[in-house]
Amino acid sequence: MSPLSSHAIITDPKTGIALPSPGEIESAIPSDWSDFENTIVDGQKSQFARLDNSPDALFYTDARFVEHVDENAVRKMTQYISRDAIRPNDTVLDLCSSWTSHIDASMVTPKSVVGLGMNSKELEANSILSSWNVQDLNANPKLPYPDDSFHVVLCQLSIDYLTKPLAVLKEVGRVLQPGGSVHVLFSNRLFLSKAVGIWTGADDVDHAFTVGAYLHFCDGGFENIQARDLSTRTGRDKRIVGDPLYVVTANTKS
């Protein structure tokens, strides 16, 4: 399984990281999935092996009160979440949450924001959260919430660490209300030792397709799967400046 053909990819001369040209992220998601077979198997070693296979609870023992992308990408992420993803009075689940959910209360006022993450100190420090749970989704992908609990589910900079993404996203579909939305944001910055193999060997166009495939094949009842490039671009060739940022979205059927 591979994404649709795309244009030439620009390589950052300073870092050597392959960066997509304008429009490539958006075109990574097929309009028709009928020609694609699901080859993703949750937990399969060839796809989801990691350099560090020790329990994730050990890795996340110490709180990390830092951002994992640069300041501009943080600003872009906050603007997108606060302006586009969440509407006033929405109930929100911040999946793989931490000390910040990148929700600007001056821009949007959700009814509630529930966090699910790996470190209690980080979650305690997140002032936007109405409540929170500590849970390792790689050990237990079953979400501790009733059906139809949320209008919006966010997953920020964490999809690349999930070893059972189909099971997790099927659960996301269960806890979303009909017509609800999921927003999976990602960059090319990561903890390499904990990222899964299907992610580390691919470029950002592949990443967008992979997230789209997760949503399509997870049996979560998703439709309208789309990708969007949120990166800052400049110059005649519209090259990405700073850390890239992308989002793949979908809705549950109304």
C-alpha positions in Angstrom: 0.0 0.0 0.0 1.4 3.4 -1.0 0.2 6.9 -1.5 -0.8 8.4 -4.8 2.1 9.7 -6.9 3.2 13.2 -6.0 5.4 15.9 -7.3 9.2 16.2 -6.6 10.0 16.6 -3.0 12.2 19.5 -1.8 15.2 18.6 0.4 16.2 21.0 3.0 19.9 21.7 2.3 20.7 22.3 6.0 19.1 19.2 7.5 18.7 16.8 4.6 15.1 16.3 5.5 12.7 15.8 2.6 10.0 18.4 2.6 6.8 18.3 0.5 6.0 20.8 -2.2 2.8 22.9 -1.9 -0.2 20.6 -2.4 1.5 17.3 -1.9 0.2 16.7 1.6 -3.4 17.4 0.4 -3.0 15.1 -2.6 -1.6 12.2 -0.4 -5.2 11.2 0.6 -7.0 9.2 -2.1 -10.5 10.4 -3.0 -11.4 6.7 -3.7 -9.9 4.0 -1.4 -11.4 1.1 -3.5 -8.0 0.4 -5.2 -6.2 0.1 -1.9 -5.9 -3.0 0.3 -5.3 -2.8 4.0 -1.8 -4.1 4.8 -1.7 -2.5 8.3 -1.7 -5.0 11.1 -1.7 -3.5 14.7 1.4 -4.6 16.6 3.1 -6.4 13.6 6.8 -6.3 14.2 7.7 -5.3 10.7 5.5 -2.2 10.9 5.4 -1.3 14.5 8.8 -2.3 15.9 10.7 0.4 17.7 14.3 1.0 18.6 13.3 1.1 22.3 10.8 -1.6 23.0 10.9 -1.1 26.8 7.6 -0.3 28.5 6.4 3.2 27.6 5.6 3.9 31.2 9.4 3.9 31.9 10.0 6.4 29.1 7.4 8.8 30.3 8.2 8.5 34.0 9.8 12.0 34.0 7.7 15.0 33.1 8.8 17.0 30.1 7.6 20.5 30.2 8.8 21.4 26.7 7.4 21.9 23.3 8.3 19.3 20.7 8.2 21.6 17.7 9.5 25.1 17.2 7.7 28.3 18.3 6.2 29.0 14.9 4.8 25.5 14.6 3.3 25.8 18.1 1.6 29.0 17.1 0.2 27.4 13.9 -1.0 24.4 15.9 -2.7 26.6 18.5 -4.4 28.7 15.8 -5.6 25.7 13.9 -7.0 23.9 17.0 -8.6 27.0 18.4 -10.0 28.4 15.2 -10.7 25.4 13.0 -11.0 22.2 15.1 -13.0 23.3 18.1 -16.3 25.3 18.2 -17.7 27.0 21.3 -19.3 24.6 23.8 -17.7 21.5 22.2 -16.7 18.6 24.3 -13.1 17.7 23.5 -10.8 14.7 24.1 -7.1 15.5 23.9 -5.6 12.1 23.2 -1.9 11.6 24.2 -2.2 14.8 26.1 0.5 16.5 28.2 1.1 19.9 29.9 -0.5 21.9 27.1 -3.4 21.2 24.7 -2.6 24.2 22.5 -6.1 25.6 23.0 -6.3 29.4 23.3 -9.2 30.2 25.6 -9.3 33.8 24.2 -10.2 32.3 20.8 -12.6 29.5 21.7 -14.4 28.3 24.8 -15.1 24.5 24.7 -17.6 23.1 27.2 -15.0 20.6 28.5 -11.6 19.3 27.6 -10.6 15.8 28.8 -7.0 14.7 28.6 -5.6 11.2 28.3 -1.8 11.0 28.6 1.1 9.2 30.1 2.4 11.5 32.8 0.3 12.7 35.8 2.5 15.7 36.5 2.1 17.0 32.9 -1.6 16.5 33.0 -2.0 18.2 36.4 -0.2 21.2 34.9 -2.5 21.5 31.9 -4.9 24.3 33.0 -7.4 23.8 30.2 -8.3 20.2 31.2 -11.6 19.6 32.9 -10.4 16.1 33.9 -7.7 13.7 32.9 -6.7 10.0 32.8 -3.3 8.3 32.7 -3.3 5.4 30.3 -0.8 3.7 28.0 -2.6 3.2 24.8 0.0 0.8 23.5 -0.8 -1.5 26.4 -4.5 -0.8 26.4 -6.1 0.9 23.4 -9.6 0.8 25.0 -10.7 4.4 25.9 -12.3 4.8 29.3 -15.3 6.9 28.0 -18.9 6.1 27.0 -20.0 6.0 23.4 -20.8 9.4 21.8 -19.0 11.4 24.5 -17.1 14.0 22.5 -17.6 16.4 19.6 -13.9 16.6 18.9 -10.8 14.4 19.4 -7.3 15.8 19.1 -4.1 13.8 18.7 -1.1 16.1 18.6 2.4 15.0 17.6 1.8 11.5 18.9 0.4 9.3 16.2 3.9 8.1 15.3 4.3 6.4 18.7 1.1 4.3 18.6 1.7 0.6 18.0 -2.0 -0.2 17.7 -3.3 2.8 15.8 -6.2 0.9 14.2 -7.6 -0.1 17.6 -7.1 3.3 19.1 -8.8 5.1 16.2 -11.6 2.6 16.2 -12.1 3.7 19.8 -12.0 7.3 18.8 -14.8 6.6 16.4 -16.8 5.0 19.2 -16.4 7.9 21.6 -17.1 10.6 19.0 -20.6 11.8 18.6 -22.2 11.3 15.1 -20.7 14.0 12.9 -17.9 14.6 15.3 -14.3 15.2 14.1 -10.8 13.9 14.7 -7.7 15.9 14.1 -4.4 14.2 13.9 -1.5 16.7 13.9 2.1 15.7 13.1 5.5 17.0 12.1 8.8 15.4 11.3 10.2 16.0 14.8 10.0 12.9 17.1 11.6 10.7 19.7 13.2 8.4 17.2 13.7 5.6 19.7 9.9 5.4 20.4 8.6 6.0 16.9 7.2 2.9 15.0 9.0 1.5 12.0 6.1 2.3 9.5 6.8 6.0 10.4 10.5 6.3 10.6 11.2 4.9 7.2 8.9 7.3 5.3 8.6 11.0 4.3 5.8 13.4 5.2 3.7 12.6 2.2 3.8 9.0 3.2 3.0 10.0 6.8 -0.2 11.8 5.6 -1.2 8.8 3.6 -0.5 6.4 6.5 -2.7 8.5 8.9 -5.4 8.5 6.3 -5.1 4.7 5.9 -5.3 4.3 9.7 -8.6 6.3 9.7 -10.0 4.5 6.6 -9.2 1.0 7.7 -9.8 1.2 11.5 -13.5 0.4 11.2 -14.3 3.5 13.2 -17.0 4.8 10.8 -14.9 7.7 9.5 -15.6 9.7 6.3 -14.4 12.9 4.7 -10.7 12.0 5.3 -8.6 14.9 4.3 -5.0 16.2 4.8 -3.9 19.8 5.2 -0.4 21.4 5.2 -0.3 23.9 8.0 3.4 24.7 7.6 4.8 28.2 7.1 6.1 28.7 3.5 8.1 31.5 2.0 10.1 32.4 -1.1 9.5 31.9 -4.8 9.4 28.1 -4.4 7.2 28.2 -1.3 9.8 26.3 0.8 8.8 25.3 4.3 10.4 27.5 7.0 11.1 26.0 10.4 9.4 22.8 11.6 6.7 21.5 9.3 3.2 20.9 10.6 0.4 18.8 9.0 -3.1 17.6 10.0 -5.3 14.7 8.8 -8.9 15.0 9.7 -12.1 12.9 9.4 -15.7 12.9 10.6 -17.8 10.2 12.0 -20.9 9.5 10.0 -23.9 11.6 11.0 
